[in-house]
Amino acid sequence: MPQTPTTPTPPTTPATPRRWLTLLLLLVLCYGVAAAGAVATGDAGSTYAALDRPAWAPPGWLFGPVWTVLYGMIAVAGWLVARRAGPGRRPALVAWGVQLALNALWTPLFFAAEQYGLAFLDIALLMAAVAATALLCARVDRRAAWLLVPYLLWVGYAAALNLALWLTN
């Protein structure tokens, strides 16, 4: 019976204490972005509640739990890529860093500066960066790419909400 050729999976480096420290660092980095955004915005909940929101806007309390899960998934996706050897690793990690930087910019732009148009530009760039990151991660570790899909969907939803809020406020 002939066998179909398979694409070799890039080798994974052993789960040494250093690799676990990498995961911890990425988790700290992702949740640090969340914490910095919370500090920079002050009372985002009151600001959000005061906005003229579309009927399909989620309640303010939902953002915290959703982002808590998403930041963990973003960190694990980065970790899965970081622990793989191969030529696609570096571009995927650069894209991962770019999307996280764009993510960090959005909250202060939207809530602290109340620059809804600039925040929309940022989140549109973020959506493109997350899509690019997922595609680049898929070349290294498909699990990492799949971990970014809920993030991409949420950012798309948030971009639509940002646009609606910009147009009505």
KELO-566942 format. One record per atom (N, C-alpha, C): chain; x, y, z; residue in one letter. Coordinates in steps of 0.05 Angstrom, whole numbers. Layout:
cadena; px; py; pz; residuo
A; X; Y; Z; a
...
//
This chain:
cadena; px; py; pz; residuo
A; 17; -23; 0; m
A; 0; 0; 0; m
A; 18; 25; 0; m
A; 16; 43; -20; p
A; 33; 66; -21; p
A; 25; 86; 2; p
A; 45; 99; 12; q
A; 40; 119; 33; q
A; 43; 146; 21; q
A; 26; 164; 31; t
A; 27; 192; 21; t
A; 49; 206; 36; t
A; 64; 223; 22; p
A; 85; 238; 37; p
A; 72; 258; 56; p
A; 86; 261; 78; t
A; 76; 280; 98; t
A; 96; 302; 102; t
A; 87; 325; 109; t
A; 104; 347; 115; t
A; 116; 343; 142; t
A; 143; 343; 144; p
A; 155; 339; 171; p
A; 148; 362; 190; p
A; 143; 355; 214; t
A; 137; 375; 235; t
A; 163; 385; 245; t
A; 166; 412; 247; p
A; 191; 423; 258; p
A; 196; 412; 286; p
A; 220; 408; 293; p
A; 226; 397; 320; p
A; 218; 416; 342; p
A; 209; 405; 363; t
A; 203; 420; 387; t
A; 226; 417; 406; t
A; 234; 439; 417; t
A; 256; 437; 437; t
A; 244; 426; 463; t
A; 260; 412; 478; p
A; 250; 399; 503; p
A; 239; 421; 522; p
A; 219; 413; 538; a
A; 207; 431; 557; a
A; 225; 434; 581; a
A; 246; 448; 577; t
A; 265; 454; 599; t
A; 254; 476; 616; t
A; 266; 481; 640; p
A; 256; 503; 657; p
A; 257; 530; 642; p
A; 277; 533; 623; r
A; 279; 558; 608; r
A; 254; 561; 590; r
A; 244; 540; 578; r
A; 220; 541; 561; r
A; 196; 549; 578; r
A; 194; 539; 602; w
A; 172; 547; 620; w
A; 174; 576; 628; w
A; 199; 585; 631; l
A; 203; 614; 637; l
A; 195; 631; 614; l
A; 199; 621; 590; t
A; 190; 636; 566; t
A; 159; 639; 566; t
A; 146; 617; 573; l
A; 116; 619; 575; l
A; 108; 639; 596; l
A; 121; 638; 619; l
A; 115; 657; 641; l
A; 120; 686; 632; l
A; 142; 690; 618; l
A; 149; 717; 608; l
A; 128; 727; 588; l
A; 119; 710; 571; l
A; 98; 718; 551; l
A; 71; 723; 565; l
A; 65; 707; 585; l
A; 41; 712; 600; l
A; 42; 739; 615; l
A; 65; 744; 627; v
A; 69; 770; 641; v
A; 67; 793; 621; v
A; 79; 790; 598; l
A; 78; 810; 577; l
A; 50; 816; 568; l
A; 35; 795; 563; c
A; 7; 799; 554; c
A; -11; 811; 575; c
A; -9; 801; 600; y
A; -25; 812; 621; y
A; -15; 839; 630; y
A; 11; 845; 625; g
A; 22; 871; 629; g
A; 9; 892; 611; g
A; 5; 884; 586; v
A; -9; 901; 567; v
A; -37; 907; 577; v
A; -50; 887; 587; a
A; -77; 891; 598; a
A; -77; 910; 622; a
A; -58; 906; 640; a
A; -56; 922; 664; a
A; -49; 951; 657; a
A; -31; 955; 638; a
A; -23; 982; 630; a
A; -47; 996; 617; a
A; -63; 982; 601; g
A; -87; 994; 590; g
A; -107; 1002; 611; g
A; -110; 985; 631; a
A; -129; 991; 653; a
A; -120; 1016; 668; a
A; -94; 1018; 674; v
A; -83; 1041; 688; v
A; -86; 1066; 671; v
A; -81; 1064; 646; a
A; -81; 1087; 628; a
A; -109; 1098; 623; a
A; -129; 1082; 627; t
A; -156; 1090; 621; t
A; -172; 1100; 645; t
A; -164; 1095; 668; g
A; -179; 1103; 691; g
A; -205; 1088; 693; g
A; -228; 1101; 691; d
A; -254; 1089; 694; d
A; -266; 1083; 666; d
A; -256; 1063; 652; a
A; -266; 1057; 626; a
A; -295; 1048; 627; a
A; -302; 1035; 648; g
A; -330; 1025; 651; g
A; -350; 1048; 650; g
A; -344; 1070; 664; s
A; -363; 1093; 663; s
A; -362; 1106; 636; s
A; -339; 1108; 624; t
A; -337; 1120; 597; t
A; -354; 1104; 577; t
A; -351; 1077; 578; y
A; -366; 1060; 560; y
A; -396; 1062; 565; y
A; -404; 1063; 590; a
A; -432; 1064; 597; a
A; -444; 1091; 587; a
A; -428; 1112; 586; a
A; -438; 1138; 578; a
A; -441; 1141; 548; a
A; -429; 1123; 533; l
A; -429; 1125; 503; l
A; -457; 1117; 493; l
A; -464; 1129; 470; d
A; -488; 1120; 455; d
A; -480; 1095; 440; d
A; -489; 1072; 451; r
A; -480; 1046; 440; r
A; -502; 1033; 423; r
A; -493; 1018; 402; p
A; -513; 1003; 386; p
A; -526; 981; 403; p
A; -549; 971; 394; a
A; -563; 950; 409; a
A; -546; 925; 411; a
A; -528; 920; 393; w
A; -512; 896; 393; w
A; -486; 898; 409; w
A; -483; 921; 422; a
A; -459; 924; 439; a
A; -461; 907; 463; a
A; -438; 894; 471; p
A; -439; 877; 495; p
A; -440; 894; 520; p
A; -449; 882; 542; p
A; -448; 896; 568; p
A; -419; 900; 576; p
A; -413; 922; 590; g
A; -386; 929; 598; g
A; -372; 907; 614; g
A; -387; 892; 630; w
A; -374; 872; 647; w
A; -362; 849; 631; w
A; -371; 845; 606; l
A; -361; 823; 590; l
A; -332; 826; 580; l
A; -323; 850; 577; f
A; -296; 855; 566; f
A; -274; 842; 583; f
A; -275; 845; 609; g
A; -255; 835; 627; g
A; -251; 805; 624; g
A; -272; 789; 627; p
A; -269; 760; 624; p
A; -259; 751; 596; p
A; -270; 764; 576; v
A; -262; 757; 548; v
A; -233; 762; 544; v
A; -224; 786; 552; w
A; -196; 793; 547; w
A; -177; 777; 565; w
A; -186; 769; 588; t
A; -169; 752; 606; t
A; -163; 726; 592; t
A; -183; 714; 580; v
A; -179; 688; 565; v
A; -162; 693; 540; v
A; -169; 714; 525; l
A; -154; 719; 500; l
A; -125; 725; 505; l
A; -118; 740; 525; y
A; -90; 746; 530; y
A; -75; 720; 537; y
A; -87; 702; 552; g
A; -75; 677; 558; g
A; -70; 661; 532; g
A; -89; 661; 514; m
A; -87; 646; 489; m
A; -65; 659; 471; m
A; -63; 685; 471; i
A; -43; 699; 456; i
A; -15; 691; 466; i
A; -12; 691; 492; a
A; 14; 683; 504; a
A; 21; 654; 497; a
A; 2; 636; 499; v
A; 8; 608; 493; v
A; 15; 605; 464; v
A; 1; 619; 446; a
A; 7; 618; 418; a
A; 36; 627; 413; a
A; 44; 649; 425; g
A; 72; 658; 422; g
A; 91; 638; 433; g
A; 84; 625; 455; w
A; 102; 605; 467; w
A; 105; 581; 449; w
A; 83; 572; 437; l
A; 85; 549; 419; l
A; 103; 554; 396; l
A; 103; 579; 386; v
A; 120; 586; 363; v
A; 149; 589; 373; v
A; 153; 602; 396; a
A; 180; 606; 407; a
A; 195; 580; 412; a
A; 180; 559; 418; r
A; 194; 534; 425; r
A; 200; 517; 401; r
A; 192; 526; 377; r
A; 197; 511; 353; r
A; 222; 521; 339; r
A; 237; 503; 328; a
A; 260; 510; 312; a
A; 251; 513; 283; a
A; 264; 530; 268; g
A; 257; 532; 239; g
A; 257; 560; 229; g
A; 258; 563; 203; p
A; 260; 589; 191; p
A; 236; 608; 195; p
A; 212; 596; 198; g
A; 188; 613; 201; g
A; 184; 624; 228; g
A; 200; 616; 247; r
A; 196; 624; 275; r
A; 199; 654; 279; r
A; 221; 665; 269; r
A; 227; 693; 273; r
A; 205; 712; 261; r
A; 197; 708; 236; p
A; 176; 726; 226; p
A; 150; 724; 242; p
A; 143; 700; 251; a
A; 119; 696; 266; a
A; 121; 711; 293; a
A; 144; 709; 306; l
A; 147; 723; 331; l
A; 148; 753; 328; l
A; 160; 763; 306; v
A; 159; 792; 301; v
A; 130; 801; 297; v
A; 115; 786; 281; a
A; 87; 793; 278; a
A; 72; 792; 304; a
A; 78; 772; 321; w
A; 65; 770; 347; w
A; 71; 795; 363; w
A; 95; 805; 363; g
A; 102; 829; 378; g
A; 88; 854; 367; g
A; 86; 855; 340; v
A; 72; 878; 328; v
A; 43; 879; 336; v
A; 30; 856; 335; q
A; 1; 856; 342; q
A; -3; 863; 371; q
A; 16; 854; 388; l
A; 13; 861; 417; l
A; 17; 891; 421; l
A; 36; 903; 407; a
A; 40; 932; 409; a
A; 15; 948; 399; a
A; 4; 939; 377; l
A; -21; 952; 368; l
A; -44; 949; 387; l
A; -45; 925; 400; n
A; -65; 920; 420; n
A; -62; 939; 444; n
A; -37; 943; 452; a
A; -31; 961; 475; a
A; -39; 989; 469; a
A; -38; 998; 444; l
A; -44; 1026; 437; l
A; -74; 1031; 437; l
A; -90; 1011; 432; w
A; -119; 1017; 428; w
A; -132; 1028; 453; w
A; -129; 1016; 475; t
A; -144; 1024; 500; t
A; -138; 1053; 507; t
A; -113; 1062; 508; p
A; -109; 1091; 514; p
A; -120; 1109; 493; p
A; -118; 1101; 468; l
A; -130; 1118; 446; l
A; -160; 1121; 449; l
A; -173; 1099; 455; f
A; -202; 1099; 456; f
A; -212; 1112; 482; f
A; -203; 1102; 504; f
A; -214; 1111; 530; f
A; -200; 1136; 541; f
A; -174; 1136; 543; a
A; -160; 1159; 555; a
A; -161; 1184; 538; a
A; -155; 1180; 512; a
A; -154; 1203; 494; a
A; -181; 1209; 480; a
A; -199; 1189; 481; e
A; -225; 1191; 468; e
A; -222; 1198; 439; e
A; -202; 1187; 427; q
A; -197; 1190; 398; q
A; -208; 1166; 383; q
A; -234; 1165; 380; y
A; -247; 1142; 369; y
A; -239; 1136; 340; y
A; -233; 1156; 324; g
A; -224; 1152; 297; g
A; -196; 1140; 296; g
A; -178; 1150; 312; l
A; -151; 1139; 314; l
A; -151; 1111; 326; l
A; -169; 1107; 345; a
A; -172; 1080; 356; a
A; -182; 1061; 335; a
A; -200; 1070; 318; f
A; -210; 1052; 296; f
A; -187; 1046; 277; f
A; -171; 1065; 270; l
A; -148; 1060; 253; l
A; -130; 1039; 265; l
A; -125; 1043; 291; d
A; -108; 1024; 306; d
A; -120; 996; 306; d
A; -145; 994; 311; i
A; -157; 967; 312; i
A; -159; 954; 285; i
A; -162; 970; 264; a
A; -162; 959; 237; a
A; -134; 948; 231; a
A; -113; 963; 238; l
A; -86; 953; 235; l
A; -81; 928; 252; l
A; -93; 928; 276; l
A; -90; 905; 294; l
A; -103; 881; 282; l
A; -126; 884; 270; m
A; -140; 861; 258; m
A; -122; 849; 235; m
A; -110; 866; 219; a
A; -92; 857; 198; a
A; -68; 843; 210; a
A; -57; 855; 231; a
A; -33; 843; 244; a
A; -39; 816; 257; a
A; -63; 813; 269; v
A; -70; 787; 281; v
A; -74; 766; 259; v
A; -86; 774; 236; a
A; -90; 755; 214; a
A; -62; 747; 203; a
A; -44; 766; 200; a
A; -17; 760; 190; a
A; -3; 742; 210; a
A; -6; 748; 236; t
A; 7; 732; 257; t
A; -3; 703; 256; t
A; -29; 700; 253; a
A; -40; 673; 252; a
A; -30; 658; 228; a
A; -28; 671; 205; l
A; -18; 658; 181; l
A; 11; 650; 184; l
A; 27; 668; 195; l
A; 55; 662; 200; l
A; 59; 640; 221; l
A; 43; 641; 241; c
A; 44; 620; 262; c
A; 36; 593; 251; c
A; 18; 592; 232; a
A; 9; 567; 221; a
A; 32; 553; 207; a
A; 51; 567; 197; r
A; 74; 555; 183; r
A; 93; 542; 203; r
A; 91; 551; 229; v
A; 109; 541; 249; v
A; 95; 520; 267; v
A; 71; 527; 276; d
A; 56; 509; 294; d
A; 26; 515; 290; d
A; 11; 497; 278; r
A; -17; 503; 272; r
A; -34; 508; 298; r
A; -26; 496; 319; r
A; -40; 500; 345; r
A; -39; 530; 352; r
A; -16; 542; 348; a
A; -13; 571; 354; a
A; -32; 588; 337; a
A; -34; 581; 312; a
A; -53; 595; 294; a
A; -82; 592; 303; a
A; -89; 568; 310; w
A; -117; 563; 320; w
A; -123; 578; 346; w
A; -103; 581; 363; l
A; -107; 596; 387; l
A; -112; 626; 382; l
A; -103; 635; 359; l
A; -108; 664; 352; l
A; -134; 669; 339; l
A; -148; 648; 330; v
A; -174; 652; 316; v
A; -195; 666; 333; v
A; -199; 658; 359; p
A; -219; 673; 375; p
A; -211; 702; 378; p
A; -186; 707; 381; y
A; -175; 735; 383; y
A; -182; 751; 358; y
A; -177; 739; 335; l
A; -183; 752; 310; l
A; -213; 758; 307; l
A; -229; 739; 315; l
A; -258; 743; 314; l
A; -267; 766; 333; l
A; -256; 766; 357; w
A; -263; 786; 377; w
A; -254; 814; 368; w
A; -230; 815; 356; v
A; -219; 841; 347; v
A; -237; 851; 323; v
A; -246; 833; 306; g
A; -264; 841; 285; g
A; -290; 852; 296; g
A; -301; 839; 316; y
A; -326; 849; 329; y
A; -320; 876; 342; y
A; -298; 878; 356; a
A; -291; 903; 370; a
A; -286; 925; 350; a
A; -275; 919; 327; a
A; -271; 939; 306; a
A; -298; 950; 296; a
A; -317; 932; 292; a
A; -343; 941; 283; a
A; -356; 958; 305; a
A; -353; 950; 330; l
A; -364; 966; 352; l
A; -350; 993; 354; l
A; -324; 993; 351; n
A; -308; 1019; 351; n
A; -318; 1037; 330; n
A; -322; 1027; 306; l
A; -332; 1043; 283; l
A; -360; 1054; 290; l
A; -377; 1038; 300; a
A; -404; 1047; 307; a
A; -403; 1068; 328; a
A; -386; 1065; 348; l
A; -384; 1085; 369; l
A; -372; 1111; 359; l
A; -353; 1109; 341; w
A; -341; 1133; 329; w
A; -362; 1148; 313; w
A; -378; 1134; 298; l
A; -398; 1148; 282; l
A; -421; 1160; 297; l
A; -427; 1149; 321; t
A; -450; 1159; 336; t
A; -443; 1176; 360; t
A; -417; 1178; 367; n
A; -410; 1194; 390; n
A; -392; 1217; 381; n
//
